[in-house]
Amino acid sequence: MSDDKQSPSRRRLIKSLVFVPMGVGAAGALHGGLQTAGAAATAAPEGKPNPYTPTFFNADEWRFLNAAVDRLIPHDEHGPGAIELGVPEFIDRHMKTPYAHGSIWYMSGPWLDAPPEFGYQGKLPLCDILRVGMKNFDNHCAQQFNGKKFADLDKGQQEAMLKEAEGNKLKFPDISGKIFFANLLAETRNGYFADPGHGGNKGMGSWKMIGYPGMRADYLDWVEVRDRAYPIPPVDLAGNRG
């Protein structure tokens, strides 16, 4: 419904997105990954985070999370980044849900390295996939960069490390780097495009960027329109208007 004058990284992000509400499996959003986000990010200042104190992640994990999501969806001239839209808050809040703790997953063995089409077959629930992955990632960075953790690296180094994880080139002792990256990317996407009531997408910023009407009751007249942006601001589940 909006025009397609987006950077290649954002077009790829949006086209590969699967909308996943809170409490629903995130596996469907594990397609695509980090490509050219960093190049676009240099064209505009970084977004500013909203005040939030994490209750799930510790200080080191919180630093990692903020640095990582800032590289996955950076602020650029086309729209807001993950930091300013509150994606870390969304992920921290999501990690405390029954879904993230595996309450609705089958968590008994056997645990196998199964083909992707069979879905995740490991023993870690989502909250531990992220927590264990962050620890392994930081330890790997410390070995490669003279004791520096991921958040201490410059942005180019951070992007290079994330691309290696996406390509399954990082070998961690406790978890697959690719599985960790896929789940981190999915959570970042979910927080960026979810209803603001879940902590992310502050001010419906991502919806405004792509011309998504949100929860408006009727916009059928605009479904097939491709040459003009949707002219009315979005509405969230609470009835707030963007």
N, C-alpha and C positions, 0 to 999 in steps of 0.2 A: 504493500500500500504506500510505502514511501519510496523515494527515488533511490537508486543503487549507487550513489556516489560515496562509497565507503572504501577504506583502505583494503588491500587484499586480505590482510589478517582478519579484519572484522567481518568481511564477506564470508570467509571460510568458517569463522566461528559461528555466525548466524545460520548459515546453510546447513552446518553439521549438527546444530543444536537439537536436542530432544528435550522438551519441557518436562520436568519431573517434579511434582509437588512434594512438599515435606511428607516423610513417612512412606514414600513410594520408592521402589528400587531405583538406584542410580545407574544400573548397568547399561541402560539404553543410551546414556549420554557419553559413552566412552569412545566416541569416534572422532578422529581428527587430533590435532595437537598443536604444539608450538612451532611456528614457522617464521613469520616476519614481524612479530609484534614489536620487537625491540627497535627496528628501524623506524616504525611509525611513531614510537614513543618519544623519539628525540626531537620531534617537531613541535612539541608543546610541553608546558611544565607539568610535573607530576601532580596528581590529585592529592587532596589532603584528607586524612582519615577522620572519621567521626569518633568522638570520645566513646570508648567502650572498654570495660574491664573483663577479660576472659574469665570464665569459671571452669572450663574444661582443660584447656591447654595451659602448660606452665610457661614461664618467661621465655625459655629457649625455643619452645615449640611455637609460641606466639610470634617471636621474631622471624622464625623460618617461614611461618604461614604468610605473614604480611609481605615478606620479600618475594615469596614464590608467586602469590596471586598477582602482585604488582607486575611481574614479568609475563604472566599468562594473559592478563588483560590489562595492559597499561593505558593510562590516560593519553589521548592523542587529539589531533585537531578534529577528529570526527565524533568524539564522544567521551564520556567519563570512563575512568578506569575502575578496576575492582576495588581498590582501596577507598576511593571516595564514595562508592556506592555501598560500602559496608559489607563486602563479601566475607572478610574474616569473622565479623560478628555472626553472620548467617551460619558459617561452618562451625564456629564454637557452639552455638545454640543447637545446631543439628546433631552434634556429637553426643548430646545428652538425651537424645530420643531413643525409644525402644528399638527403632529400626537400626540406628547406628551401632547399637550394642548386640545386634544379631537376634533380637527376640522373635522376628518373623522369618529368619533364615533357617535353613537346615544346616546345623552346625556339627553334626556327628561325622565320623570318618566313614570310609577312607578318604584321605586328603590327597588329591592327585594333581599333577601338572597336565590338565586336560586341554584339548583343543579349544580355542576361543568360542566356538559355536556352542559349547556346553556350559559356558558361563564360569564364574569363579568357583573353584573347588577347594580353596584353602581353608585353614582353620581359624583365621583371624576375622572378627567382625570389622565393620567399616571403621569404627573409632580406633581400633588397634592397628589397622592397616596404615592409617595416617600417622598415628603416634610412633609406631615401630619404624615406619618408613622415614620419618623425619630424623629420628635418632641415627639410623643407618646412613642417611644422606649426610648429616652433619659430620659423622665420624669419617666418612669417605672424603669429604672436603678437607677436613683437618689433616688427613694423611697426604692429600695432594697439594695443599696450599699452606704449608708451614703452620698448622694449628688453627687456621681460620675456619670458622663455621660458614655455612651457606650464606647467612645474612650479612657476613662481613665481606663477602666478595663483591667486586664491582659488577655492574649489571651485565656486561658482556660475558663475564665468567659465569654468572648465574644462568644466563640463557643457554650457554654452551653445556652446562651441567644438566639442565632440564631436558635439552634435546638428546643428550646421551641416555638419560633415563627413559625418555619416550621411545628411543630406538633399542631399548633393552641392552645397552652397552655397559651399564653400571652393574657390577656384581656385588650385591650386598649379602651378608651372612644370614640375615633373618627374614628377608622378604625379597620378592622380585622387584627390581627397580621399575620395570614397566607397569606392573600391577599398581604399585604405589603411585606412579605418575598418572595412570589412567583414572584412578579414584580421586586424586587431588584435582585433576582437570575437571572431572564431572562435578565435583562439589563446587568448584569455582564457577562453572557455568550455571549451575542451579542457583547459587546465591546471586549471581549477576542478573538473572532474568526472573527470579521468583517474585511472588507477591511481596511487597514491602513489609507486610505483617510478620514475615519470618526473619527479618533482620537485615536482609540485603536489599538491593535495588532501591536505595534511598531516593525519595522523591520521584520514584518511577522513572529514574534517569535512563535506564536501558530501554524501557518501553517507548519513551519519547524519542530516543535516538533512532529506533527502527520503525516508528509509526504504528506501534501496537496499541489498539484501543483499550486493552485491559478488560475490565468486567462490564463494559457498557452492554446494555440489554439488547441493543439492535444496531448493527452496522452492516447489514446484508447488502445495502446499496453500494458499499465500498469494497466488497470482497473481490470483485473482478477488476477493480480500477488499478492500473499499473503506471499511469503517467502522471499522477498527482499524489502528493502526500495526504494522509488522513488529516482532516482539518481540525478535529476536536481533540482536546487533551484526554489522556487515559484516565480510567477510574480503577481504584484498587478494590479488594474484597471488602474493606471497611467502609467503602463509599467515598473515600477521599479522592479529590480531583487533582490531576497533575497540572 
